[in-house]
Amino acid sequence: MNYDKSFIEVCRKLGENIQKCREEKGMTIKELAEKTGIRKEYIKKIEDGKAYGVLLDRHIFKIAEGLNIKLSKLLTF
């Protein structure tokens, strides 16, 4: 599937925000995976900005919940 460049950029920025928030909380990817039920490999892919479906599925909500932050914090660029 081909994604629009702006969509890819949003995914990249989202991944950066997730990683930043996770690190601010002092959490590892493994710990976030355990809190959310999302495989750590997929969280890494999200943080790397390479999981384009993350905006289209429920994982983004689980991640915000697992980090105990509002979804809007992840989506502020």
N, C-alpha and C positions, 0 to 999 in steps of 0.2 A: 504494500500500500504506500502511496506517495502522500506525504504530508506537506502542507504549506509551510514555508520557512518561518512565518510568524508563529505558527502553532509549535514548531520545533523549538523556537526560542522561548516560548512560554514554558514548555516542558523542562528546558534546561534551567531556567530561572527558578521554577518550582523545585527542582532537585537541589539547587543551591540553597534555597530557603529551608528545605527539610533538613539538609545536612547541618546547616548553621544552627537551627533550633535544637536539633538532636545533640550537637556538641555543646551548646550553651547549657543543656540539661545534664551534661556529663554522661550521656548514654552512648553505648556502643550500638552498632548496627544489630548485633545479636540480641541485645536487651530490647531494642525497639521491635525486633521481629517477634520476640517472646510476648511482648505486651499487646501486639496487634494481630498476631496469628498470620502475618505475612512472611513468606520465606525471606531470609536474609539476603539471598542472591537477588531477589526482586527489589528489595529496598535499595541495595547497592546500584542496581540498574536505574531505579528512579532517581537516586541522588546524582548519578552520572548524566541524567537528562536523556536517557535512552529508552524510557518506558513510556511511549507515547499514549498508551491506553489508560494511564493513571488518571488523566483528567476525565475519562469516560466511565470509570468504574468506581466502586465504593472504597477502594484502598486509600484514597486521599482523605476520606473521612476517618477511617481507622487510624491513619497516621496522626492526624490532628488530635484525635482522642488519646492515642498512646503517648503523645508528647504533652498532653494536658494543655493544649493551646487552642485558640479559636482558628477555624479554617481560614478566616480572612488574613491571619498573620502569614500563612503560607502563600497566599495569593497576592500579597502586596509586593509589587516590584518597583 
